[in-house]
Amino acid sequence: MSETAKTPADFWFDPLCPWAWMTSRWMLEVEKVRPVEVRWHVMSLAVLNEDKLDELPENYRELLATAWGPVRVCIAAEQQHGSEVLGPLYTALGTRLHNRGLDRTRETLVDALEEVGLPAELADAADSDAYDAQLRASHKEGIDLVGQEVGTPVIAVPGHDGEQIAFFGPVVTPAPKGEEAAKLWDGTLMVASIPGFYEIKRTRTQGPIFD
């Protein structure tokens, strides 16, 4: 990699996940303070959990029933308009769903699409399985890198030999800014450079802080 080349960071998200939203805001901050390029990809909590619905709490099953719409709109937008629209669309959706607490309605989807210059008709994909094969393929790409025991977000960064090393997370709140964002990114690259490193974890004691 040349001195001017940007380090790629592949990021898999489901628009509904508040923790993925926090991590994604951190990654946008990282792009400001390090030579990094985030490449956005879609994964799906609905797909991830479809074979274990009977094991999940009722309130989470109800959430997953509404999870198909936003992620289907994202994959439809990518398929019709290219992967470069995913980042802006995710920001528009996440701002509405998380920061503003809007419902996952067609009106919310249309409003987000129109903000980033995409046709409102893409909201029709929320109730269609037309792009489910592509959704599942994108989801599988991320999960195959990191394993079946995790959720969203998934990030993949270059390891010690340049091969992609994927992690769930980092899970953090609030999203670090400035030098704090840079330090967390540097640490992520550091642990990815250690062959055999798998996990650091502690119990969460605070919910996501949207700022």
Phi and psi in degrees as GROMACS dihedral restraints (atoms count N, CA, C in turn):
[ dihedral_restraints ]
;  ai    aj    ak    al  type     phi  dphi    fc
    3     4     5     6     1   -73.8    20    10
    4     5     6     7     1   167.0    20    10
    6     7     8     9     1   -64.0    20    10
    7     8     9    10     1   -27.1    20    10
    9    10    11    12     1   -93.6    20    10
   10    11    12    13     1    -9.4    20    10
   12    13    14    15     1   -71.1    20    10
   13    14    15    16     1   146.3    20    10
   15    16    17    18     1   -91.6    20    10
   16    17    18    19     1   142.6    20    10
   18    19    20    21     1   -73.7    20    10
   19    20    21    22     1   126.0    20    10
   21    22    23    24     1   -78.3    20    10
   22    23    24    25     1   140.5    20    10
   24    25    26    27     1  -130.5    20    10
   25    26    27    28     1   108.5    20    10
   27    28    29    30     1   -86.8    20    10
   28    29    30    31     1   131.5    20    10
   30    31    32    33     1  -129.5    20    10
   31    32    33    34     1   119.4    20    10
   33    34    35    36     1  -103.0    20    10
   34    35    36    37     1   130.8    20    10
   36    37    38    39     1  -138.2    20    10
   37    38    39    40     1   153.5    20    10
   39    40    41    42     1  -114.3    20    10
   40    41    42    43     1   127.0    20    10
   42    43    44    45     1   -57.4    20    10
   43    44    45    46     1   -22.6    20    10
   45    46    47    48     1   -78.1    20    10
   46    47    48    49     1   -21.2    20    10
   48    49    50    51     1   -79.8    20    10
   49    50    51    52     1   117.7    20    10
   51    52    53    54     1   -67.2    20    10
   52    53    54    55     1   -30.5    20    10
   54    55    56    57     1   -73.5    20    10
   55    56    57    58     1   -37.8    20    10
   57    58    59    60     1   -61.7    20    10
   58    59    60    61     1   -38.1    20    10
   60    61    62    63     1   -60.8    20    10
   61    62    63    64     1   -45.1    20    10
   63    64    65    66     1   -60.4    20    10
   64    65    66    67     1   -45.8    20    10
   66    67    68    69     1   -65.0    20    10
   67    68    69    70     1   -37.1    20    10
   69    70    71    72     1   -66.3    20    10
   70    71    72    73     1   -34.8    20    10
   72    73    74    75     1   -68.7    20    10
   73    74    75    76     1   -35.1    20    10
   75    76    77    78     1   -62.2    20    10
   76    77    78    79     1   -44.6    20    10
   78    79    80    81     1   -63.8    20    10
   79    80    81    82     1   -36.1    20    10
   81    82    83    84     1   -64.5    20    10
   82    83    84    85     1   -35.2    20    10
   84    85    86    87     1   -68.4    20    10
   85    86    87    88     1   -39.2    20    10
   87    88    89    90     1   -58.7    20    10
   88    89    90    91     1   -38.8    20    10
   90    91    92    93     1   -60.1    20    10
   91    92    93    94     1   -24.5    20    10
   93    94    95    96     1   -80.4    20    10
   94    95    96    97     1   -25.6    20    10
   96    97    98    99     1  -117.8    20    10
   97    98    99   100     1    -4.8    20    10
   99   100   101   102     1  -141.2    20    10
  100   101   102   103     1   153.0    20    10
  102   103   104   105     1   -75.0    20    10
  103   104   105   106     1    78.5    20    10
  105   106   107   108     1  -127.6    20    10
  106   107   108   109     1   142.1    20    10
  108   109   110   111     1  -121.5    20    10
  109   110   111   112     1   117.5    20    10
  111   112   113   114     1   -84.3    20    10
  112   113   114   115     1   129.9    20    10
  114   115   116   117     1  -113.4    20    10
  115   116   117   118     1   116.6    20    10
  117   118   119   120     1   -88.7    20    10
  118   119   120   121     1   142.0    20    10
  120   121   122   123     1  -140.9    20    10
  121   122   123   124     1   155.7    20    10
  123   124   125   126     1   -99.5    20    10
  124   125   126   127     1   135.7    20    10
  126   127   128   129     1  -129.5    20    10
  127   128   129   130     1   173.6    20    10
  129   130   131   132     1  -138.5    20    10
  130   131   132   133     1   122.2    20    10
  132   133   134   135     1   -65.1    20    10
  133   134   135   136     1   -31.6    20    10
  135   136   137   138     1   -65.0    20    10
  136   137   138   139     1   -44.4    20    10
  138   139   140   141     1   -66.4    20    10
  139   140   141   142     1   -43.3    20    10
  141   142   143   144     1   -57.8    20    10
  142   143   144   145     1   -36.2    20    10
  144   145   146   147     1  -107.1    20    10
  145   146   147   148     1     6.4    20    10
  147   148   149   150     1   -66.6    20    10
  148   149   150   151     1   -23.4    20    10
  150   151   152   153     1   -93.8    20    10
  151   152   153   154     1     1.2    20    10
  153   154   155   156     1  -134.0    20    10
  154   155   156   157     1    29.8    20    10
  156   157   158   159     1   -61.2    20    10
  157   158   159   160     1   -35.8    20    10
  159   160   161   162     1   -65.3    20    10
  160   161   162   163     1   -19.0    20    10
  162   163   164   165     1   -92.0    20    10
  163   164   165   166     1    -6.7    20    10
  165   166   167   168     1   -96.4    20    10
  166   167   168   169     1   152.1    20    10
  168   169   170   171     1   -60.6    20    10
  169   170   171   172     1   152.0    20    10
  171   172   173   174     1   -59.3    20    10
  172   173   174   175     1   -40.5    20    10
  174   175   176   177     1   -65.9    20    10
  175   176   177   178     1   -32.0    20    10
  177   178   179   180     1   -75.0    20    10
  178   179   180   181     1   -34.7    20    10
  180   181   182   183     1   -62.5    20    10
  181   182   183   184     1   -38.8    20    10
  183   184   185   186     1   -64.7    20    10
  184   185   186   187     1   -39.3    20    10
  186   187   188   189     1   -62.6    20    10
  187   188   189   190     1   -45.1    20    10
  189   190   191   192     1   -64.5    20    10
  190   191   192   193     1   -28.3    20    10
  192   193   194   195     1   -63.8    20    10
  193   194   195   196     1   -24.9    20    10
  195   196   197   198     1   -99.6    20    10
  196   197   198   199     1     2.4    20    10
  198   199   200   201     1   -80.4    20    10
  199   200   201   202     1   -19.1    20    10
  201   202   203   204     1   -67.2    20    10
  202   203   204   205     1   -40.0    20    10
  204   205   206   207     1   -56.7    20    10
  205   206   207   208     1   -60.1    20    10
  207   208   209   210     1   -60.3    20    10
  208   209   210   211     1   -40.6    20    10
  210   211   212   213     1   -71.3    20    10
  211   212   213   214     1   -33.0    20    10
  213   214   215   216     1   -66.7    20    10
  214   215   216   217     1   -37.9    20    10
  216   217   218   219     1   -64.3    20    10
  217   218   219   220     1   -40.6    20    10
  219   220   221   222     1   -62.9    20    10
  220   221   222   223     1   -45.5    20    10
  222   223   224   225     1   -69.6    20    10
  223   224   225   226     1   -34.8    20    10
  225   226   227   228     1   -64.4    20    10
  226   227   228   229     1   -41.8    20    10
  228   229   230   231     1   -62.3    20    10
  229   230   231   232     1   -42.8    20    10
  231   232   233   234     1   -63.0    20    10
  232   233   234   235     1   -44.5    20    10
  234   235   236   237     1   -66.3    20    10
  235   236   237   238     1   -36.1    20    10
  237   238   239   240     1   -89.1    20    10
  238   239   240   241     1   -26.8    20    10
  240   241   242   243     1  -128.7    20    10
  241   242   243   244     1     1.5    20    10
  243   244   245   246     1    98.0    20    10
  244   245   246   247     1   156.3    20    10
  246   247   248   249     1   -66.7    20    10
  247   248   249   250     1   -19.9    20    10
  249   250   251   252     1   -67.2    20    10
  250   251   252   253     1   -15.6    20    10
  252   253   254   255     1   -83.9    20    10
  253   254   255   256     1   -13.8    20    10
  255   256   257   258     1   -64.2    20    10
  256   257   258   259     1   -44.7    20    10
  258   259   260   261     1   -59.2    20    10
  259   260   261   262     1   -54.4    20    10
  261   262   263   264     1   -60.3    20    10
  262   263   264   265     1   -39.3    20    10
  264   265   266   267     1   -66.7    20    10
  265   266   267   268     1   -41.2    20    10
  267   268   269   270     1   -59.5    20    10
  268   269   270   271     1   -43.2    20    10
  270   271   272   273     1   -62.0    20    10
  271   272   273   274     1   -43.7    20    10
  273   274   275   276     1   -64.8    20    10
  274   275   276   277     1   -42.7    20    10
  276   277   278   279     1   -67.8    20    10
  277   278   279   280     1   -48.2    20    10
  279   280   281   282     1   -63.5    20    10
  280   281   282   283     1   -37.4    20    10
  282   283   284   285     1   -59.9    20    10
  283   284   285   286     1   -39.4    20    10
  285   286   287   288     1   -74.5    20    10
  286   287   288   289     1   -44.7    20    10
  288   289   290   291     1   -74.5    20    10
  289   290   291   292     1   -37.1    20    10
  291   292   293   294     1  -103.4    20    10
  292   293   294   295     1   -58.8    20    10
  294   295   296   297     1   -65.6    20    10
  295   296   297   298     1   -40.7    20    10
  297   298   299   300     1   -98.1    20    10
  298   299   300   301     1   -12.6    20    10
  300   301   302   303     1    66.5    20    10
  301   302   303   304     1    30.3    20    10
  303   304   305   306     1   -75.7    20    10
  304   305   306   307     1   155.2    20    10
  306   307   308   309     1   -71.8    20    10
  307   308   309   310     1   157.4    20    10
  309   310   311   312     1   -84.2    20    10
  310   311   312   313     1    67.8    20    10
  312   313   314   315     1  -106.8    20    10
  313   314   315   316     1   167.7    20    10
  315   316   317   318     1   -60.2    20    10
  316   317   318   319     1   -37.9    20    10
  318   319   320   321     1   -59.8    20    10
  319   320   321   322     1   -41.7    20    10
  321   322   323   324     1   -64.4    20    10
  322   323   324   325     1   -43.1    20    10
  324   325   326   327     1   -63.5    20    10
  325   326   327   328     1   -44.8    20    10
  327   328   329   330     1   -63.4    20    10
  328   329   330   331     1   -42.6    20    10
  330   331   332   333     1   -60.4    20    10
  331   332   333   334     1   -42.7    20    10
  333   334   335   336     1   -66.5    20    10
  334   335   336   337     1   -42.7    20    10
  336   337   338   339     1   -60.9    20    10
  337   338   339   340     1   -46.4    20    10
  339   340   341   342     1   -66.6    20    10
  340   341   342   343     1   -32.9    20    10
  342   343   344   345     1   -59.5    20    10
  343   344   345   346     1   -36.7    20    10
  345   346   347   348     1  -100.1    20    10
  346   347   348   349     1    14.1    20    10
  348   349   350   351     1    78.3    20    10
  349   350   351   352     1    22.5    20    10
  351   352   353   354     1  -101.3    20    10
  352   353   354   355     1   151.4    20    10
  354   355   356   357     1   -66.7    20    10
  355   356   357   358     1   139.3    20    10
  357   358   359   360     1   -60.7    20    10
  358   359   360   361     1   -25.4    20    10
  360   361   362   363     1   -63.1    20    10
  361   362   363   364     1   -18.4    20    10
  363   364   365   366     1   -62.3    20    10
  364   365   366   367     1   -21.7    20    10
  366   367   368   369     1   -63.3    20    10
  367   368   369   370     1   -21.2    20    10
  369   370   371   372     1   -60.9    20    10
  370   371   372   373     1   -26.2    20    10
  372   373   374   375     1   -64.2    20    10
  373   374   375   376     1   -20.5    20    10
  375   376   377   378     1   -58.3    20    10
  376   377   378   379     1   -31.3    20    10
  378   379   380   381     1  -110.0    20    10
  379   380   381   382     1    21.1    20    10
  381   382   383   384     1  -127.4    20    10
  382   383   384   385     1   146.0    20    10
  384   385   386   387     1   -98.8    20    10
  385   386   387   388     1    18.3    20    10
  387   388   389   390     1   -60.3    20    10
  388   389   390   391     1   -31.7    20    10
  390   391   392   393     1  -113.6    20    10
  391   392   393   394     1    18.1    20    10
  393   394   395   396     1   -64.5    20    10
  394   395   396   397     1   -31.8    20    10
  396   397   398   399     1   -63.8    20    10
  397   398   399   400     1   -43.1    20    10
  399   400   401   402     1   -68.8    20    10
  400   401   402   403     1   -36.5    20    10
  402   403   404   405     1   -61.2    20    10
  403   404   405   406     1   -47.0    20    10
  405   406   407   408     1   -65.6    20    10
  406   407   408   409     1   -35.5    20    10
  408   409   410   411     1   -66.4    20    10
  409   410   411   412     1   -42.5    20    10
  411   412   413   414     1   -65.0    20    10
  412   413   414   415     1   -43.6    20    10
  414   415   416   417     1   -59.4    20    10
  415   416   417   418     1   -46.8    20    10
  417   418   419   420     1   -62.6    20    10
  418   419   420   421     1   -37.4    20    10
  420   421   422   423     1   -58.8    20    10
  421   422   423   424     1   -44.8    20    10
  423   424   425   426     1   -70.9    20    10
  424   425   426   427     1   -45.7    20    10
  426   427   428   429     1   -65.9    20    10
  427   428   429   430     1   -36.5    20    10
  429   430   431   432     1   -62.7    20    10
  430   431   432   433     1   -28.7    20    10
  432   433   434   435     1   -74.5    20    10
  433   434   435   436     1   -33.7    20    10
  435   436   437   438     1  -110.7    20    10
  436   437   438   439     1   -23.0    20    10
  438   439   440   441     1   107.8    20    10
  439   440   441   442     1   164.5    20    10
  441   442   443   444     1   -83.8    20    10
  442   443   444   445     1    -8.5    20    10
  444   445   446   447     1   -88.6    20    10
  445   446   447   448     1     9.0    20    10
  447   448   449   450     1  -126.2    20    10
  448   449   450   451     1   178.8    20    10
  450   451   452   453     1  -124.7    20    10
  451   452   453   454     1  -140.7    20    10
  453   454   455   456     1  -109.8    20    10
  454   455   456   457     1   141.9    20    10
  456   457   458   459     1   -89.1    20    10
  457   458   459   460     1   158.9    20    10
  459   460   461   462     1  -119.7    20    10
  460   461   462   463     1   130.1    20    10
  462   463   464   465     1  -121.8    20    10
  463   464   465   466     1   145.4    20    10
  465   466   467   468     1  -124.8    20    10
  466   467   468   469     1   128.8    20    10
  468   469   470   471     1  -131.5    20    10
  469   470   471   472     1   163.3    20    10
  471   472   473   474     1   -67.9    20    10
  472   473   474   475     1   134.0    20    10
  474   475   476   477     1   -89.1    20    10
  475   476   477   478     1  -163.5    20    10
  477   478   479   480     1   -65.5    20    10
  478   479   480   481     1   -26.9    20    10
  480   481   482   483     1  -107.7    20    10
  481   482   483   484     1    12.4    20    10
  483   484   485   486     1    89.2    20    10
  484   485   486   487     1   -11.7    20    10
  486   487   488   489     1   -70.3    20    10
  487   488   489   490     1   145.8    20    10
  489   490   491   492     1   -65.0    20    10
  490   491   492   493     1   130.1    20    10
  492   493   494   495     1  -116.6    20    10
  493   494   495   496     1   124.7    20    10
  495   496   497   498     1  -110.5    20    10
  496   497   498   499     1   145.6    20    10
  498   499   500   501     1  -134.6    20    10
  499   500   501   502     1   152.4    20    10
  501   502   503   504     1   -80.6    20    10
  502   503   504   505     1   129.4    20    10
  504   505   506   507     1   100.6    20    10
  505   506   507   508     1  -156.2    20    10
  507   508   509   510     1   -69.0    20    10
  508   509   510   511     1   144.1    20    10
  510   511   512   513     1   -92.2    20    10
  511   512   513   514     1   120.0    20    10
  513   514   515   516     1  -151.9    20    10
  514   515   516   517     1   145.2    20    10
  516   517   518   519     1  -152.3    20    10
  517   518   519   520     1   137.9    20    10
  519   520   521   522     1   -69.6    20    10
  520   521   522   523     1   172.1    20    10
  522   523   524   525     1   -64.5    20    10
  523   524   525   526     1   123.9    20    10
  525   526   527   528     1   -61.8    20    10
  526   527   528   529     1   148.5    20    10
  528   529   530   531     1  -119.6    20    10
  529   530   531   532     1   156.4    20    10
  531   532   533   534     1    55.5    20    10
  532   533   534   535     1  -130.4    20    10
  534   535   536   537     1   -65.8    20    10
  535   536   537   538     1   -29.8    20    10
  537   538   539   540     1   -63.5    20    10
  538   539   540   541     1   -40.6    20    10
  540   541   542   543     1   -62.7    20    10
  541   542   543   544     1   -42.2    20    10
  543   544   545   546     1   -63.3    20    10
  544   545   546   547     1   -42.7    20    10
  546   547   548   549     1   -62.7    20    10
  547   548   549   550     1   -41.6    20    10
  549   550   551   552     1   -66.3    20    10
  550   551   552   553     1   -38.2    20    10
  552   553   554   555     1   -64.9    20    10
  553   554   555   556     1   -45.3    20    10
  555   556   557   558     1   -60.0    20    10
  556   557   558   559     1   -38.7    20    10
  558   559   560   561     1   -67.4    20    10
  559   560   561   562     1   -35.8    20    10
  561   562   563   564     1   -63.3    20    10
  562   563   564   565     1   -45.1    20    10
  564   565   566   567     1   -63.8    20    10
  565   566   567   568     1   -35.6    20    10
  567   568   569   570     1   -64.5    20    10
  568   569   570   571     1   -49.0    20    10
  570   571   572   573     1   -68.6    20    10
  571   572   573   574     1   -31.5    20    10
  573   574   575   576     1   -65.8    20    10
  574   575   576   577     1   -22.9    20    10
  576   577   578   579     1   -81.8    20    10
  577   578   579   580     1    -6.7    20    10
  579   580   581   582     1   -97.6    20    10
  580   581   582   583     1   109.5    20    10
  582   583   584   585     1   -58.7    20    10
  583   584   585   586     1   133.6    20    10
  585   586   587   588     1    91.6    20    10
  586   587   588   589     1    -7.0    20    10
  588   589   590   591     1   -74.3    20    10
  589   590   591   592     1   134.5    20    10
  591   592   593   594     1  -126.4    20    10
  592   593   594   595     1   -43.6    20    10
  594   595   596   597     1  -156.2    20    10
  595   596   597   598     1   139.9    20    10
  597   598   599   600     1  -131.2    20    10
  598   599   600   601     1   135.6    20    10
  600   601   602   603     1  -156.6    20    10
  601   602   603   604     1   147.1    20    10
  603   604   605   606     1  -142.7    20    10
  604   605   606   607     1   162.4    20    10
  606   607   608   609     1   -67.5    20    10
  607   608   609   610     1   133.5    20    10
  609   610   611   612     1   -73.4    20    10
  610   611   612   613     1   131.9    20    10
  612   613   614   615     1  -116.7    20    10
  613   614   615   616     1     4.5    20    10
  615   616   617   618     1  -145.4    20    10
  616   617   618   619     1   141.7    20    10
  618   619   620   621     1   -81.0    20    10
  619   620   621   622     1   173.3    20    10
  621   622   623   624     1   -63.4    20    10
  622   623   624   625     1   134.6    20    10
  624   625   626   627     1  -107.5    20    10
  625   626   627   628     1   110.3    20    10
  627   628   629   630     1   -91.0    20    10
  628   629   630   631     1   114.4    20    10
